[in-house]
Amino acid sequence: MTIQNRTVQRQAGASPAPTLFFAAYAWQRGASGAGGRIFTGVKSRFAFQPRYFVFWLLYFGLVRALFLAYYLPRTGALPAGTVPRIFAHALRLDASATAYLCLLPFLLFVVGSLAGPRFGLGRVLRGLTMVLVALVALLTVADLALYGPWGFRLDATPLQYLRTPGEAAASATPGLLGLGLGLWLALLGAGWGLYKGVVGRLPELPAGFGRGRAALAGLLYLVLLVVPLRGGLQQIPINQGDVYFSQAPFANHAAINVPWNVLNSLRLQTSTRNPYQFLPDTTAARLTASLYQPGGPDTVRLLRPGLPKPNVLFIILESFTGKLVGHLGGERGVTPTLDSLSRTGVAFRNVFAAGDRSQKGLVALLSGYPNQPATSIIKYPRKTEQLPHLARVLREQGYSTAYYHGGELAFANMKSYLVTAGYQRFTERADFARQDQNAKWGAHDHVLLNRMLQELPRQPQPFFVTAFTLSSHEPFDVPMRPRFAGSDEASRFRNSMYYTDHVLGQFLQQARRQPWWANTLVVLVADHGHPQPDDSPVHDSAKFRIPLLLTGGALAPTAQGRQVPTYGSQTDVAATLLHQLNLPTTTFPWSRDLLAPAPPAWPGGAAFYSFTDGFGVATPAGTVTYDNVARRIIERDSAVTARQLRFGQAYEQVSFGDFLGK
């Protein structure tokens, strides 16, 4: 192979691993003599390991073809010629994953060669391979199910849900579970057939060929796995960025090997190195601090003067995306309650979720803490114990605290975070009567809100009560006649949001008649956005824009109907609320008051949000989104400057460094 040809092979994404394996096989032929029975036996015996390696490469090609077929509309939208390039660029990462899967079988090959026929090497390898195939097939099916709603290939994220498998499965419909089981069985069958066709049975050693020589030959192949393991002979080991080649994120995602991605994600979660090192630390710190420099000495006062400590009712709305909120420019008619409150309360028009999962939204809202691109701080109780929390701050001020949720608080490790926060009383799924656990996730929102109506009059005042809805989560099975026609996912999601908005309106109407209302500030905010409707890509700013409204009897008449245009994040809710309560915010360094003058460097405000392996920054000038793996911009509005991108890089670098240091 010439240097030019090797360059072409590397640019195409090919791996040197197959070439090395067959070169080693050719060496075995030469070392074993030129013919006769021994040559024939050695040829069959020592082609086994290269054939085993090729089996896994072909199997990964098969599951990639399944992924492209499963998401055929997205595949069909790719530019002509992209699909073959996906397979070519994926080869190096597939070879790396193959090498990992071959480590134990190749080691067993060496041991079995030394032990002789009694070891039953062929049977052991077949059994082990089918276990590995079953595991890869399971990861493949999970990836197929999750890529659509999540927008990124499977990594270690779902592992945090293993403690509550029932809650994790609640998102899936029976049809989806049946399809997943069918695909898993089909992948098992395909794996078995491919194994028999490519690898076949393991021949015995020919007469006169020693076990030591056989073990030595097998050891050679085991040592050669080092090359594909690290993705080639280059200085830096392979990573996801090495298979990225297209401006279309879906094409790059399709080239990722899922088992490799899961293992790499687990490795990164235990790493103490900051992978988001874009700028010198001093420069990054200065750019990040520019968002938190005060623009003025005071904040806009929204509460009635002379009030005692007002109650705070903090309601978090599951998946309420701005795309379906009329007063934010979304579809009309889905959230009439929120739209009405925007005319009588205080509406923040440009607030963005900090991340894309519920547990990330909780930390951003209640602790004012940024999200992490490839993990979540809520998974690390020793870290969350060091976070500030609204419940803890207000308890120190004499507030009673309670937390309401219709589902299981143990889901995604949320309970450890909330218990550490200092809530005095919890109401969750197990606290509702069996007949009231009428949703897949637990108790529907009307049940939750009715329970609160009964118990809030008995809650000692002043109180800080947090409620988290759940009915607008997948699978969107709400107990209401559909308002919008259609059985597709977008229509079911619209109906679920309409249901929660409707029962929220009923709750607020009855709450206004209760004595505690006159001294209560109600905060309404989403935990995150949603890809639906329109199936927004994972980075799209429209997916992250969410409603934030203030209402309640504690609002001053002059505050009614106020529209706040400042750009901000979920992380800014904590400081905004605490300043209205005349409380310090020094323990919330990542939160800024959206009602105070904007920082001089960002006169219209700015919002940072993260998604898996990327981030976005939204300002009045527009939005820029960035791919951490490819190290390049995904999208940038025309008026966005390079400074806005550098700010996003700095913010991610500094905030992740802070996370590592906790």
Backbone hydrogen bonds, N-H to C=O, Kabsch-Sander energy under -0.5 kcal/mol:
donor,donor_aa,acceptor,acceptor_aa,energy
6,R,2,T,-2.3
7,T,3,I,-2.2
8,V,4,Q,-2.2
9,Q,5,N,-2.5
10,R,6,R,-2.3
11,Q,7,T,-2.5
12,A,8,V,-2.0
13,G,10,R,-1.2
14,A,9,Q,-2.2
20,L,16,P,-2.4
21,F,17,A,-2.4
22,F,18,P,-2.3
23,A,19,T,-2.0
24,A,20,L,-2.4
25,Y,21,F,-2.1
26,A,22,F,-2.2
27,W,23,A,-2.1
28,Q,24,A,-2.0
29,R,25,Y,-1.8
30,G,26,A,-2.2
31,A,27,W,-2.4
32,S,28,Q,-0.8
32,S,29,R,-0.9
33,G,30,G,-0.8
39,F,35,G,-1.0
40,T,36,G,-1.9
41,G,37,R,-2.5
42,V,38,I,-2.9
43,K,39,F,-2.5
44,S,40,T,-1.8
45,R,41,G,-2.8
46,F,42,V,-3.0
47,A,43,K,-0.5
47,A,44,S,-0.6
48,F,45,R,-1.0
51,R,47,A,-2.4
52,Y,48,F,-2.4
53,F,49,Q,-2.2
54,V,50,P,-2.5
55,F,51,R,-2.3
56,W,52,Y,-1.5
57,L,53,F,-1.7
58,L,54,V,-2.7
59,Y,55,F,-2.3
60,F,56,W,-2.5
61,G,57,L,-1.8
62,L,58,L,-2.1
63,V,59,Y,-2.4
64,R,60,F,-1.8
65,A,61,G,-2.1
66,L,62,L,-1.9
67,F,63,V,-2.1
68,L,64,R,-2.4
69,A,65,A,-2.1
70,Y,66,L,-2.8
71,Y,67,F,-1.9
72,L,69,A,-1.3
75,T,71,Y,-2.3
76,G,72,L,-3.3
77,A,73,P,-1.0
78,L,75,T,-1.5
82,T,79,P,-1.8
85,R,81,G,-0.9
86,I,82,T,-1.9
87,F,83,V,-1.6
88,A,84,P,-2.0
89,H,85,R,-2.8
90,A,86,I,-1.8
91,L,87,F,-0.6
91,L,88,A,-0.9
92,R,13,G,-1.3
94,D,90,A,-2.7
95,A,91,L,-2.6
96,S,92,R,-1.9
97,A,93,L,-2.5
98,T,94,D,-2.8
99,A,95,A,-2.3
100,Y,96,S,-1.9
101,L,97,A,-2.1
102,C,98,T,-1.7
103,L,99,A,-0.9
103,L,100,Y,-0.7
104,L,100,Y,-0.5
106,F,102,C,-2.9
107,L,103,L,-2.0
108,L,104,L,-2.7
109,F,105,P,-2.0
110,V,106,F,-1.7
111,V,107,L,-2.4
112,G,108,L,-3.5
113,S,109,F,-2.0
114,L,110,V,-1.8
115,A,111,V,-2.4
116,G,112,G,-1.9
119,F,116,G,-1.7
120,G,117,P,-1.6
124,V,120,G,-2.4
125,L,121,L,-2.7
126,R,122,G,-2.1
127,G,123,R,-2.3
128,L,124,V,-2.6
129,T,125,L,-2.5
130,M,126,R,-2.1
131,V,127,G,-1.7
132,L,128,L,-2.3
133,V,129,T,-2.9
134,A,130,M,-2.4
135,L,131,V,-2.0
136,V,132,L,-2.8
137,A,133,V,-2.8
138,L,134,A,-2.0
139,L,135,L,-2.4
140,T,136,V,-2.4
141,V,137,A,-2.4
142,A,138,L,-2.4
143,D,139,L,-2.3
144,L,140,T,-2.3
145,A,141,V,-2.0
146,L,142,A,-2.0
147,Y,143,D,-2.5
148,G,144,L,-0.6
150,W,146,L,-2.6
151,G,147,Y,-2.6
159,L,156,A,-1.4
160,Q,157,T,-1.6
161,Y,158,P,-2.0
162,L,159,L,-1.3
164,T,161,Y,-1.4
168,A,164,T,-2.1
169,A,165,P,-2.4
170,A,166,G,-0.7
170,A,167,E,-0.7
171,S,168,A,-0.8
172,A,169,A,-1.5
177,L,173,T,-2.4
178,G,174,P,-2.5
179,L,175,G,-2.4
180,G,176,L,-2.5
181,L,177,L,-2.4
182,G,178,G,-2.4
183,L,179,L,-2.6
184,W,180,G,-2.4
185,L,181,L,-2.4
186,A,182,G,-2.3
187,L,183,L,-2.5
188,L,184,W,-2.1
189,G,185,L,-2.5
190,A,186,A,-2.6
191,G,187,L,-2.3
192,W,188,L,-2.3
193,G,189,G,-2.5
194,L,190,A,-2.5
195,Y,191,G,-2.4
196,K,192,W,-2.2
197,G,193,G,-2.1
198,V,194,L,-2.7
199,V,195,Y,-2.1
200,G,195,Y,-2.4
209,F,206,P,-1.8
210,G,208,G,-0.7
214,A,210,G,-1.8
215,A,211,R,-2.8
216,L,212,G,-2.4
217,A,213,R,-2.2
218,G,214,A,-2.3
219,L,215,A,-2.3
220,L,216,L,-1.6
221,Y,217,A,-1.3
222,L,218,G,-1.8
223,V,219,L,-2.5
224,L,220,L,-2.2
225,L,221,Y,-0.8
225,L,222,L,-0.8
226,V,223,V,-1.8
227,V,224,L,-1.4
229,L,225,L,-2.4
230,R,226,V,-1.5
231,G,228,P,-1.0
232,G,227,V,-2.4
238,I,230,R,-1.6
242,D,239,N,-1.7
243,V,240,Q,-2.0
244,Y,241,G,-0.8
251,A,248,A,-0.7
252,N,248,A,-1.5
253,H,249,P,-2.8
254,A,250,F,-2.4
255,A,251,A,-1.0
255,A,252,N,-0.6
256,I,253,H,-1.4
258,V,256,I,-0.6
261,N,257,N,-2.3
262,V,258,V,-2.4
263,L,259,P,-2.2
264,N,260,W,-2.7
265,S,261,N,-2.2
266,L,262,V,-2.1
267,R,263,L,-2.0
268,L,264,N,-2.4
269,Q,265,S,-1.7
270,T,266,L,-0.7
270,T,267,R,-0.8
271,S,268,L,-1.2
277,Q,275,P,-0.6
278,F,276,Y,-1.1
284,A,280,P,-2.7
285,A,281,D,-2.6
286,R,282,T,-2.1
287,L,283,T,-2.4
288,T,284,A,-2.4
289,A,285,A,-2.3
290,S,286,R,-1.0
291,L,288,T,-1.5
292,Y,289,A,-1.4
295,G,597,P,-1.1
300,V,595,L,-1.5
302,L,300,V,-0.5
304,R,554,A,-2.6
307,L,304,R,-1.2
311,N,519,N,-3.1
312,V,463,F,-3.1
313,L,521,L,-2.6
314,F,312,V,-0.7
314,F,465,V,-3.1
315,I,313,L,-0.7
315,I,523,V,-3.1
316,I,314,F,-0.6
316,I,467,A,-3.4
317,L,315,I,-0.5
317,L,525,V,-2.8
318,E,316,I,-0.6
320,F,317,L,-1.2
321,T,319,S,-1.3
322,G,545,R,-2.9
324,L,321,T,-1.7
325,V,322,G,-1.4
326,G,324,L,-0.6
328,L,325,V,-1.3
329,G,326,G,-2.1
330,G,325,V,-2.3
331,E,323,K,-2.2
334,V,331,E,-0.6
339,D,335,T,-2.4
340,S,336,P,-2.1
341,L,337,T,-2.3
342,S,338,L,-1.7
343,R,340,S,-1.2
344,T,340,S,-0.8
345,G,341,L,-3.0
346,V,550,L,-2.4
347,A,562,R,-2.6
348,F,548,L,-2.6
349,R,347,A,-0.6
349,R,564,V,-2.5
350,N,564,V,-0.6
350,N,566,T,-0.5
351,V,546,I,-0.6
352,F,568,G,-2.0
353,A,544,F,-3.4
361,G,357,R,-2.1
362,L,358,S,-2.4
363,V,359,Q,-1.4
364,A,360,K,-2.1
365,L,361,G,-2.6
366,L,362,L,-2.9
367,S,363,V,-1.8
368,G,364,A,-0.8
369,Y,363,V,-1.2
372,Q,375,T,-0.5
379,K,376,S,-1.9
380,Y,377,I,-2.1
383,K,380,Y,-1.7
384,T,380,Y,-2.3
385,E,381,P,-2.0
386,Q,383,K,-1.6
387,L,384,T,-1.5
390,L,366,L,-2.3
393,V,389,H,-2.4
394,L,390,L,-2.6
395,R,391,A,-2.1
396,E,392,R,-1.8
397,Q,393,V,-0.6
397,Q,394,L,-0.6
398,G,395,R,-1.8
399,Y,394,L,-2.5
400,S,462,P,-2.4
402,A,464,F,-1.5
403,Y,425,R,-2.3
404,Y,466,T,-2.9
405,H,427,T,-2.4
406,G,468,F,-0.7
411,F,408,E,-1.2
413,N,410,A,-1.8
414,M,411,F,-1.8
415,K,409,L,-1.4
417,Y,413,N,-1.0
418,L,414,M,-2.4
419,V,415,K,-3.0
420,T,416,S,-1.9
421,A,417,Y,-1.3
422,G,418,L,-0.7
422,G,419,V,-1.1
423,Y,418,L,-1.2
425,R,401,T,-0.6
427,T,403,Y,-2.4
429,R,407,G,-2.2
431,D,428,E,-1.9
432,F,429,R,-1.8
436,D,433,A,-1.4
437,Q,433,A,-0.7
437,Q,434,R,-1.2
438,N,436,D,-1.9
439,A,442,G,-3.1
442,G,439,A,-0.5
443,A,406,G,-1.6
447,V,444,H,-0.6
448,L,444,H,-2.0
449,L,445,D,-2.8
450,N,446,H,-1.9
451,R,447,V,-2.0
452,M,448,L,-1.8
453,L,449,L,-2.1
454,Q,450,N,-1.6
455,E,451,R,-1.7
456,L,452,M,-3.0
458,R,455,E,-1.4
459,Q,455,E,-0.5
459,Q,456,L,-1.3
464,F,400,S,-3.0
465,V,312,V,-2.5
466,T,402,A,-2.5
467,A,314,F,-2.5
468,F,404,Y,-2.2
469,T,316,I,-2.5
473,H,470,L,-1.7
476,F,473,H,-2.5
478,V,476,F,-1.2
480,M,478,V,-1.8
492,R,488,D,-2.3
493,F,489,E,-2.4
494,R,490,A,-2.3
495,N,491,S,-2.3
496,S,492,R,-1.9
497,M,493,F,-2.4
498,Y,494,R,-2.6
499,Y,495,N,-2.3
500,T,496,S,-2.2
501,D,497,M,-2.7
502,H,498,Y,-2.4
503,V,499,Y,-2.7
504,L,500,T,-2.1
505,G,501,D,-1.9
506,Q,502,H,-1.9
507,F,503,V,-2.2
508,L,504,L,-2.6
509,Q,505,G,-2.1
510,Q,506,Q,-2.0
511,A,507,F,-2.6
512,R,508,L,-1.8
513,R,510,Q,-1.2
514,Q,511,A,-1.9
517,W,514,Q,-1.5
518,A,515,P,-0.7
519,N,516,W,-1.0
520,T,517,W,-2.0
521,L,311,N,-2.8
522,V,520,T,-0.5
522,V,551,T,-3.4
523,V,313,L,-2.8
523,V,521,L,-0.5
524,L,522,V,-0.5
524,L,549,L,-2.7
525,V,315,I,-2.0
526,A,547,P,-1.2
527,D,317,L,-1.7
536,S,531,P,-2.8
540,D,537,P,-1.3
543,K,540,D,-1.1
544,F,540,D,-0.6
544,F,541,S,-1.0
545,R,541,S,-1.2
546,I,351,V,-2.5
548,L,348,F,-0.6
549,L,524,L,-2.6
550,L,346,V,-2.2
551,T,522,V,-2.3
553,G,517,W,-1.1
554,A,520,T,-2.2
555,L,552,G,-1.4
556,A,302,L,-3.5
559,A,556,A,-1.8
560,Q,556,A,-0.6
560,Q,557,P,-1.0
561,G,345,G,-2.0
562,R,345,G,-0.8
562,R,559,A,-2.0
564,V,347,A,-3.1
567,Y,604,G,-2.6
568,G,350,N,-2.3
570,Q,352,F,-1.6
572,D,569,S,-1.8
573,V,570,Q,-1.9
576,T,572,D,-1.9
577,L,573,V,-2.6
578,L,574,A,-2.7
579,H,575,A,-2.2
580,Q,576,T,-1.2
581,L,577,L,-1.3
582,N,579,H,-1.3
583,L,578,L,-2.7
588,F,585,T,-2.2
591,S,588,F,-1.7
594,L,592,R,-0.5
596,A,593,D,-1.0
602,W,599,P,-1.1
605,G,602,W,-2.3
606,A,567,Y,-0.9
607,A,618,A,-2.3
609,Y,616,G,-2.5
610,S,354,A,-2.3
611,F,614,G,-2.2
614,G,611,F,-2.1
615,F,626,Y,-1.7
616,G,609,Y,-2.8
617,V,624,V,-2.2
618,A,607,A,-2.7
619,T,622,G,-2.2
622,G,619,T,-1.7
624,V,617,V,-1.8
625,T,635,E,-2.7
626,Y,615,F,-2.8
627,D,632,R,-2.8
628,N,613,D,-2.1
628,N,626,Y,-0.6
629,V,613,D,-0.8
631,R,627,D,-1.4
632,R,627,D,-1.3
634,I,625,T,-2.7
635,E,625,T,-0.8
637,D,623,T,-2.0
640,V,637,D,-1.6
644,Q,641,T,-0.6
645,L,641,T,-1.1
646,R,642,A,-2.4
647,F,643,R,-2.3
648,G,644,Q,-1.9
649,Q,645,L,-2.3
650,A,646,R,-2.6
651,Y,647,F,-3.1
652,E,648,G,-2.4
653,Q,649,Q,-2.3
654,V,650,A,-2.8
655,S,651,Y,-2.7
656,F,652,E,-2.2
657,G,653,Q,-1.8
658,D,654,V,-2.1
659,F,655,S,-2.0
660,L,656,F,-2.6
661,G,657,G,-1.6
662,K,658,D,-0.6
662,K,659,F,-1.2
